[in-house]
Amino acid sequence: MIYLVRHAKAGDRSAWTGDDRVRPLTDAGRRQALALVDTLRDARFTRIAASPYVRCLETVVPLAGHHLVAIEPHDALSEGATATDTLKLVAECAPTGAVLCSHGDVIPNLLGHLAATTGLDLGSEPRCAKGSVWTLTTAPDGSVTSATYTAAS
C-alpha cells in the first residue's frame, strides 16, 4: 500500500513573506499531523518520503516518530513535480509500502494521470484536502489497482 498524504494546514500562502519552501504548519496543521498517527496507526510501510518543503516534512514527523521510520526528502513530491516522476516513486515504494507526503498540485495530477491511463475509479472528482490521505492499493509490479480517500481528522 501507498499512503499519499496532502500536507497539513500551513496558513495562507499570500500572507507568507518568506521563501514558500520554509512555510511551516499552523497550529491547526500540527493537530492534523498528530491526527495522522491515528489515521495510519495500523498501516504497514517501510518508508516515509516527503517533499523537501517544511510543511510536508512537518506533517509526517509525528508519524515517523511513532513508526520509527526516517523521513526521506524527495523531489518527486515537490510542488510542480510531474506525474511521471511521482508515479516512478510510487512504483519503487510499492513492494514494501510507503507514506508519501506532497502538495495540492502533485496529488491531483498523479491521480488524474492514473485515472486517465489505467481507468482507476476515483469517484466524481479527486479530493485533496489538507491533511487527507489517499490509500493506493498496488499490485506486485507496482501498478495501482485501487484508491480510497480518507478525509483529514
GIZI-V828842 format. One record per residue. NEAR is the number of other C-alpha atoms within 10 Angstrom. Layout:
# GIZI-V828842
<<NEAR> <NEAR>>
This chain:
# GIZI-V828842
<<23> <28> <25> <24> <28> <27> <31> <32> <22> <21> <16> <9> <10> <7> <7> <13> <8> <9> <7> <13> <14> <13> <18> <21> <22> <15> <13> <13> <21> <22> <16> <21> <26> <19> <18> <23> <19> <13> <17> <15> <12> <9> <17> <15> <19> <15> <20> <25> <26> <30> <24> <22> <23> <18> <28> <32> <24> <22> <30> <27> <19> <17> <24> <18> <12> <13> <18> <11> <15> <15> <22> <14> <19> <18> <18> <24> <27> <21> <17> <13> <19> <16> <20> <13> <13> <22> <20> <14> <19> <26> <18> <14> <22> <22> <17> <13> <22> <22> <28> <31> <32> <31> <26> <16> <16> <22> <25> <17> <19> <19> <23> <18> <17> <21> <14> <11> <9> <12> <12> <16> <16> <17> <10> <6> <10> <16> <18> <24> <17> <19> <24> <22> <26> <24> <18> <21> <17> <20> <14> <10> <10> <19> <17> <20> <14> <17> <20> <13> <17> <15> <13> <18> <13>>
